[in-house]
Amino acid sequence: MTFYRQSGPKSYMTSTMTDRFDCYYCRDNLHGKKYVKKDEKHICPKCFDKLCANTCAECKRPIGADAKELHHKNRHWHEDCFRCTKCYKPLASEPFSARDDGKIMCGKCGAREDGNRCQGCYKVVMPGSKNVEYKNKVWHEECFTCFECKQPIGTQSFLTKGEDIFCAPCHDKKFAKKCFHCKQPITSGGISYQDQPWHSECFVCRTCKKSLSGVRFTSHENSVYCVDCYKTDVAKKCHGCKNPITGFGHGTNVVNYESFSWHEYCFNCKKCSLSLANKRFMLTGDHIYCPDCAKKL
């Protein structure tokens, strides 16, 4: 806080009166002499220095009648003694702050003493200097740096992890989930499939590159496909009906035998059409038969 002092010059007068005019204390005749008027009393300089002068708060000596005096809140100083207690700068005509402990400081030293300290270098952040404030803490602008790359963040966006601050690129590189397809950080949005994260733009059919977000799809050997491409390019063909075995819709169960596959609903005796799923059968040529029909061949 800055206070403004008052410096009141002492009342110096020279008497030219012919009547008796004496010093209040020593009764010395003041006619034609310099004197000081205080509290309606006329006092010679010698008595004033000895009996009335204020004591300087700095040097502890009397402030004589001929000295320039400064005062603030019932404390008094010689003009030359009124200095900053830190840098000793004269403060007779400068702004100053008076602290609770009685110390007088110039504006700069007072700011250093009372100012916030930078969380980076722990030096005082001077009023008016470029700084960054975040969650009731303050940094010099040049000290507000990324924990990872150590570069000043400036006006860039930033993120935090615990007490550490990161620029957006370093935070993404260090903490963001990596896309299962392109291995690059996922900074926003994304899709999760089989506990793996994907960019929305990376979650596309391997064959036709159509986005699979919000549509039916299936996967094969770590790749994803739309239904049409899976049927055409990937799915096995049923040995019975010759159509793709996709696992979608009716008849999701599959029967595999040697190098052949069937829809469960296609795995029937060629002759009597009996379903042979989970039953004994015989494969003759390209067809399957139940044991009874096989005997009649």
SEDREN-657916 format. One record per residue (C-alpha): residue number from 0; residue in three letters; chain; x, y, z. Coordinates in nm, 2 decimals. Layout:
{NUM, ala, A, {X, Y, Z}}
...
This chain:
{0, met, A, {0.00, 0.00, 0.00}}
{1, thr, A, {0.13, 0.35, -0.09}}
{2, phe, A, {0.10, 0.63, 0.16}}
{3, tyr, A, {0.17, 1.00, 0.10}}
{4, arg, A, {0.37, 1.17, 0.36}}
{5, gln, A, {0.34, 1.53, 0.47}}
{6, ser, A, {0.64, 1.75, 0.53}}
{7, gly, A, {0.56, 2.06, 0.73}}
{8, pro, A, {0.83, 2.32, 0.75}}
{9, lys, A, {0.88, 2.47, 1.09}}
{10, ser, A, {0.76, 2.82, 1.15}}
{11, tyr, A, {1.07, 3.04, 1.14}}
{12, met, A, {1.01, 3.40, 1.24}}
{13, thr, A, {1.23, 3.70, 1.31}}
{14, ser, A, {1.11, 3.94, 1.57}}
{15, thr, A, {1.14, 4.32, 1.52}}
{16, met, A, {0.91, 4.42, 1.80}}
{17, thr, A, {1.02, 4.67, 2.06}}
{18, asp, A, {0.83, 4.51, 2.35}}
{19, arg, A, {0.97, 4.23, 2.55}}
{20, phe, A, {0.96, 3.91, 2.35}}
{21, asp, A, {1.12, 3.61, 2.51}}
{22, cys, A, {1.18, 3.23, 2.44}}
{23, tyr, A, {0.91, 3.03, 2.62}}
{24, tyr, A, {1.18, 2.81, 2.79}}
{25, cys, A, {1.50, 3.01, 2.85}}
{26, arg, A, {1.35, 3.36, 2.85}}
{27, asp, A, {1.61, 3.47, 2.61}}
{28, asn, A, {1.51, 3.79, 2.43}}
{29, leu, A, {1.40, 3.70, 2.08}}
{30, his, A, {1.39, 4.06, 1.93}}
{31, gly, A, {1.58, 4.05, 1.60}}
{32, lys, A, {1.65, 3.68, 1.63}}
{33, lys, A, {1.52, 3.37, 1.46}}
{34, tyr, A, {1.27, 3.16, 1.65}}
{35, val, A, {1.03, 2.88, 1.61}}
{36, lys, A, {0.66, 2.90, 1.68}}
{37, lys, A, {0.51, 2.57, 1.81}}
{38, asp, A, {0.17, 2.52, 1.98}}
{39, glu, A, {0.15, 2.90, 2.00}}
{40, lys, A, {0.48, 2.91, 2.19}}
{41, his, A, {0.78, 3.11, 2.07}}
{42, ile, A, {1.10, 2.90, 2.11}}
{43, cys, A, {1.46, 2.98, 2.03}}
{44, pro, A, {1.63, 2.73, 1.80}}
{45, lys, A, {1.85, 2.61, 2.08}}
{46, cys, A, {1.56, 2.52, 2.31}}
{47, phe, A, {1.37, 2.38, 2.03}}
{48, asp, A, {1.65, 2.13, 1.94}}
{49, lys, A, {1.70, 2.04, 2.31}}
{50, leu, A, {1.34, 2.02, 2.43}}
{51, cys, A, {1.09, 2.01, 2.14}}
{52, ala, A, {1.26, 1.84, 1.84}}
{53, asn, A, {1.12, 1.51, 1.72}}
{54, thr, A, {1.35, 1.21, 1.71}}
{55, cys, A, {1.43, 1.07, 1.37}}
{56, ala, A, {1.29, 0.71, 1.33}}
{57, glu, A, {1.60, 0.61, 1.13}}
{58, cys, A, {1.90, 0.76, 1.29}}
{59, lys, A, {1.74, 0.82, 1.64}}
{60, arg, A, {1.88, 1.18, 1.65}}
{61, pro, A, {1.68, 1.49, 1.71}}
{62, ile, A, {1.55, 1.67, 1.40}}
{63, gly, A, {1.67, 2.02, 1.46}}
{64, ala, A, {1.51, 2.35, 1.39}}
{65, asp, A, {1.72, 2.40, 1.08}}
{66, ala, A, {1.66, 2.04, 0.94}}
{67, lys, A, {1.40, 1.94, 0.69}}
{68, glu, A, {1.16, 1.70, 0.85}}
{69, leu, A, {0.92, 1.44, 0.70}}
{70, his, A, {0.66, 1.26, 0.90}}
{71, his, A, {0.41, 0.98, 0.85}}
{72, lys, A, {0.17, 0.83, 1.10}}
{73, asn, A, {0.33, 0.99, 1.41}}
{74, arg, A, {0.68, 0.90, 1.30}}
{75, his, A, {0.94, 1.15, 1.19}}
{76, trp, A, {1.26, 1.15, 0.98}}
{77, his, A, {1.53, 1.38, 0.86}}
{78, glu, A, {1.48, 1.43, 0.49}}
{79, asp, A, {1.81, 1.25, 0.42}}
{80, cys, A, {1.71, 0.96, 0.65}}
{81, phe, A, {1.39, 0.89, 0.47}}
{82, arg, A, {1.51, 0.60, 0.25}}
{83, cys, A, {1.41, 0.26, 0.14}}
{84, thr, A, {1.52, 0.00, 0.39}}
{85, lys, A, {1.61, -0.24, 0.11}}
{86, cys, A, {1.79, -0.04, -0.16}}
{87, tyr, A, {1.84, 0.29, 0.03}}
{88, lys, A, {1.68, 0.49, -0.24}}
{89, pro, A, {1.58, 0.84, -0.12}}
{90, leu, A, {1.20, 0.86, -0.09}}
{91, ala, A, {1.15, 1.23, 0.00}}
{92, ser, A, {0.98, 1.29, -0.34}}
{93, glu, A, {0.89, 0.93, -0.43}}
{94, pro, A, {0.60, 0.69, -0.37}}
{95, phe, A, {0.66, 0.45, -0.08}}
{96, ser, A, {0.50, 0.19, 0.13}}
{97, ala, A, {0.49, 0.16, 0.50}}
{98, arg, A, {0.49, -0.19, 0.63}}
{99, asp, A, {0.34, -0.33, 0.95}}
{100, asp, A, {0.69, -0.39, 1.09}}
{101, gly, A, {0.77, -0.02, 1.05}}
{102, lys, A, {0.99, -0.05, 0.75}}
{103, ile, A, {0.97, 0.20, 0.47}}
{104, met, A, {1.02, 0.07, 0.11}}
{105, cys, A, {1.02, 0.21, -0.24}}
{106, gly, A, {0.75, 0.08, -0.47}}
{107, lys, A, {0.98, -0.17, -0.64}}
{108, cys, A, {1.12, -0.32, -0.32}}
{109, gly, A, {0.78, -0.33, -0.17}}
{110, ala, A, {0.64, -0.52, -0.46}}
{111, arg, A, {0.93, -0.77, -0.44}}
{112, glu, A, {0.86, -0.82, -0.07}}
{113, asp, A, {0.49, -0.86, -0.10}}
{114, gly, A, {0.45, -0.99, -0.46}}
{115, asn, A, {0.36, -1.34, -0.57}}
{116, arg, A, {0.64, -1.58, -0.65}}
{117, cys, A, {0.67, -1.75, -0.98}}
{118, gln, A, {0.60, -2.13, -0.97}}
{119, gly, A, {0.88, -2.18, -1.21}}
{120, cys, A, {1.18, -1.98, -1.09}}
{121, tyr, A, {1.04, -1.89, -0.74}}
{122, lys, A, {1.14, -1.52, -0.80}}
{123, val, A, {0.89, -1.24, -0.74}}
{124, val, A, {0.65, -1.16, -1.02}}
{125, met, A, {0.67, -0.78, -1.04}}
{126, pro, A, {0.35, -0.59, -1.09}}
{127, gly, A, {0.30, -0.50, -1.46}}
{128, ser, A, {0.53, -0.77, -1.59}}
{129, lys, A, {0.40, -1.03, -1.83}}
{130, asn, A, {0.28, -1.33, -1.64}}
{131, val, A, {0.04, -1.63, -1.65}}
{132, glu, A, {-0.21, -1.70, -1.37}}
{133, tyr, A, {-0.37, -2.04, -1.34}}
{134, lys, A, {-0.56, -2.18, -1.04}}
{135, asn, A, {-0.44, -1.91, -0.80}}
{136, lys, A, {-0.08, -1.96, -0.90}}
{137, val, A, {0.14, -1.73, -1.11}}
{138, trp, A, {0.43, -1.77, -1.35}}
{139, his, A, {0.66, -1.54, -1.54}}
{140, glu, A, {0.55, -1.57, -1.90}}
{141, glu, A, {0.89, -1.72, -1.99}}
{142, cys, A, {0.87, -1.97, -1.70}}
{143, phe, A, {0.53, -2.11, -1.80}}
{144, thr, A, {0.67, -2.40, -1.99}}
{145, cys, A, {0.57, -2.75, -2.10}}
{146, phe, A, {0.69, -3.02, -1.85}}
{147, glu, A, {0.79, -3.24, -2.14}}
{148, cys, A, {0.94, -3.02, -2.41}}
{149, lys, A, {1.04, -2.73, -2.18}}
{150, gln, A, {0.92, -2.47, -2.44}}
{151, pro, A, {0.71, -2.17, -2.33}}
{152, ile, A, {0.34, -2.23, -2.38}}
{153, gly, A, {0.26, -1.87, -2.44}}
{154, thr, A, {-0.09, -1.83, -2.59}}
{155, gln, A, {-0.12, -2.20, -2.69}}
{156, ser, A, {-0.37, -2.43, -2.53}}
{157, phe, A, {-0.24, -2.66, -2.25}}
{158, leu, A, {-0.35, -2.95, -2.04}}
{159, thr, A, {-0.25, -3.07, -1.70}}
{160, lys, A, {-0.16, -3.41, -1.54}}
{161, gly, A, {-0.14, -3.39, -1.17}}
{162, glu, A, {0.07, -3.08, -1.09}}
{163, asp, A, {0.25, -3.08, -1.43}}
{164, ile, A, {0.15, -2.87, -1.73}}
{165, phe, A, {0.18, -2.98, -2.09}}
{166, cys, A, {0.14, -2.82, -2.43}}
{167, ala, A, {-0.13, -3.00, -2.62}}
{168, pro, A, {0.10, -3.18, -2.86}}
{169, cys, A, {0.32, -3.32, -2.58}}
{170, his, A, {0.01, -3.42, -2.37}}
{171, asp, A, {-0.14, -3.60, -2.67}}
{172, lys, A, {0.19, -3.78, -2.74}}
{173, lys, A, {0.24, -3.89, -2.38}}
{174, phe, A, {-0.11, -3.96, -2.25}}
{175, ala, A, {-0.36, -3.98, -2.54}}
{176, lys, A, {-0.48, -4.32, -2.65}}
{177, lys, A, {-0.33, -4.44, -2.98}}
{178, cys, A, {-0.55, -4.54, -3.27}}
{179, phe, A, {-0.53, -4.92, -3.33}}
{180, his, A, {-0.51, -4.85, -3.71}}
{181, cys, A, {-0.27, -4.56, -3.76}}
{182, lys, A, {-0.10, -4.56, -3.41}}
{183, gln, A, {-0.15, -4.18, -3.38}}
{184, pro, A, {-0.30, -4.01, -3.07}}
{185, ile, A, {-0.67, -3.98, -3.05}}
{186, thr, A, {-0.73, -3.62, -2.92}}
{187, ser, A, {-1.11, -3.62, -2.94}}
{188, gly, A, {-1.40, -3.85, -3.01}}
{189, gly, A, {-1.30, -4.19, -3.15}}
{190, ile, A, {-1.45, -4.53, -3.15}}
{191, ser, A, {-1.38, -4.83, -2.93}}
{192, tyr, A, {-1.40, -5.18, -3.08}}
{193, gln, A, {-1.29, -5.50, -2.90}}
{194, asp, A, {-1.13, -5.28, -2.63}}
{195, gln, A, {-0.92, -5.11, -2.90}}
{196, pro, A, {-0.95, -4.73, -2.97}}
{197, trp, A, {-0.98, -4.60, -3.33}}
{198, his, A, {-1.01, -4.26, -3.49}}
{199, ser, A, {-1.35, -4.23, -3.64}}
{200, glu, A, {-1.19, -4.16, -3.98}}
{201, cys, A, {-0.97, -4.47, -3.94}}
{202, phe, A, {-1.26, -4.70, -3.86}}
{203, val, A, {-1.34, -4.78, -4.23}}
{204, cys, A, {-1.39, -5.09, -4.44}}
{205, arg, A, {-1.05, -5.23, -4.55}}
{206, thr, A, {-1.18, -5.29, -4.90}}
{207, cys, A, {-1.41, -5.01, -5.00}}
{208, lys, A, {-1.29, -4.75, -4.73}}
{209, lys, A, {-1.65, -4.67, -4.64}}
{210, ser, A, {-1.70, -4.54, -4.28}}
{211, leu, A, {-1.83, -4.81, -4.05}}
{212, ser, A, {-1.94, -4.58, -3.77}}
{213, gly, A, {-2.30, -4.66, -3.70}}
{214, val, A, {-2.34, -4.94, -3.95}}
{215, arg, A, {-2.31, -5.32, -3.94}}
{216, phe, A, {-1.96, -5.46, -3.99}}
{217, thr, A, {-1.74, -5.75, -3.90}}
{218, ser, A, {-1.37, -5.81, -3.85}}
{219, his, A, {-1.12, -6.06, -3.99}}
{220, glu, A, {-0.75, -6.09, -3.90}}
{221, asn, A, {-0.74, -5.74, -3.73}}
{222, ser, A, {-0.92, -5.57, -4.02}}
{223, val, A, {-1.28, -5.45, -4.04}}
{224, tyr, A, {-1.51, -5.48, -4.33}}
{225, cys, A, {-1.86, -5.37, -4.42}}
{226, val, A, {-2.11, -5.65, -4.47}}
{227, asp, A, {-2.10, -5.64, -4.85}}
{228, cys, A, {-1.72, -5.64, -4.88}}
{229, tyr, A, {-1.69, -5.92, -4.62}}
{230, lys, A, {-1.94, -6.13, -4.82}}
{231, thr, A, {-1.76, -6.07, -5.14}}
{232, asp, A, {-1.39, -6.07, -5.05}}
{233, val, A, {-1.35, -6.25, -4.72}}
{234, ala, A, {-1.63, -6.49, -4.62}}
{235, lys, A, {-1.61, -6.86, -4.69}}
{236, lys, A, {-1.86, -7.00, -4.93}}
{237, cys, A, {-2.11, -7.26, -4.80}}
{238, his, A, {-2.04, -7.60, -4.96}}
{239, gly, A, {-2.41, -7.65, -4.97}}
{240, cys, A, {-2.58, -7.33, -5.10}}
{241, lys, A, {-2.26, -7.17, -5.23}}
{242, asn, A, {-2.35, -6.84, -5.06}}
{243, pro, A, {-2.11, -6.65, -4.82}}
{244, ile, A, {-2.11, -6.76, -4.46}}
{245, thr, A, {-2.12, -6.42, -4.29}}
{246, gly, A, {-2.25, -6.50, -3.94}}
{247, phe, A, {-2.52, -6.24, -3.99}}
{248, gly, A, {-2.89, -6.29, -3.97}}
{249, his, A, {-3.05, -6.64, -4.01}}
{250, gly, A, {-2.82, -6.93, -3.94}}
{251, thr, A, {-2.52, -6.78, -3.76}}
{252, asn, A, {-2.39, -7.13, -3.67}}
{253, val, A, {-2.13, -7.29, -3.90}}
{254, val, A, {-2.03, -7.65, -3.96}}
{255, asn, A, {-1.67, -7.71, -4.07}}
{256, tyr, A, {-1.54, -8.04, -4.19}}
{257, glu, A, {-1.19, -8.09, -4.35}}
{258, ser, A, {-1.16, -7.80, -4.60}}
{259, phe, A, {-1.54, -7.74, -4.63}}
{260, ser, A, {-1.78, -7.52, -4.45}}
{261, trp, A, {-2.17, -7.51, -4.44}}
{262, his, A, {-2.43, -7.30, -4.29}}
{263, glu, A, {-2.58, -7.51, -4.02}}
{264, tyr, A, {-2.92, -7.50, -4.19}}
{265, cys, A, {-2.75, -7.62, -4.51}}
{266, phe, A, {-2.58, -7.92, -4.34}}
{267, asn, A, {-2.85, -8.17, -4.45}}
{268, cys, A, {-2.85, -8.52, -4.61}}
{269, lys, A, {-2.85, -8.48, -4.98}}
{270, lys, A, {-3.11, -8.75, -5.02}}
{271, cys, A, {-3.36, -8.72, -4.73}}
{272, ser, A, {-3.28, -8.36, -4.63}}
{273, leu, A, {-3.23, -8.47, -4.26}}
{274, ser, A, {-3.03, -8.21, -4.07}}
{275, leu, A, {-2.70, -8.37, -3.98}}
{276, ala, A, {-2.58, -8.10, -3.74}}
{277, asn, A, {-2.43, -8.28, -3.44}}
{278, lys, A, {-2.50, -8.62, -3.60}}
{279, arg, A, {-2.31, -8.89, -3.78}}
{280, phe, A, {-2.28, -8.83, -4.16}}
{281, met, A, {-2.08, -8.95, -4.46}}
{282, leu, A, {-1.92, -8.73, -4.72}}
{283, thr, A, {-1.94, -8.88, -5.07}}
{284, gly, A, {-1.80, -8.66, -5.35}}
{285, asp, A, {-1.93, -8.31, -5.29}}
{286, his, A, {-2.24, -8.42, -5.09}}
{287, ile, A, {-2.32, -8.54, -4.74}}
{288, tyr, A, {-2.55, -8.82, -4.65}}
{289, cys, A, {-2.70, -8.97, -4.33}}
{290, pro, A, {-2.58, -9.32, -4.26}}
{291, asp, A, {-2.91, -9.48, -4.38}}
{292, cys, A, {-2.91, -9.30, -4.71}}
{293, ala, A, {-2.54, -9.36, -4.76}}
{294, lys, A, {-2.61, -9.74, -4.74}}
{295, lys, A, {-2.85, -9.71, -5.03}}
{296, leu, A, {-2.61, -9.54, -5.27}}
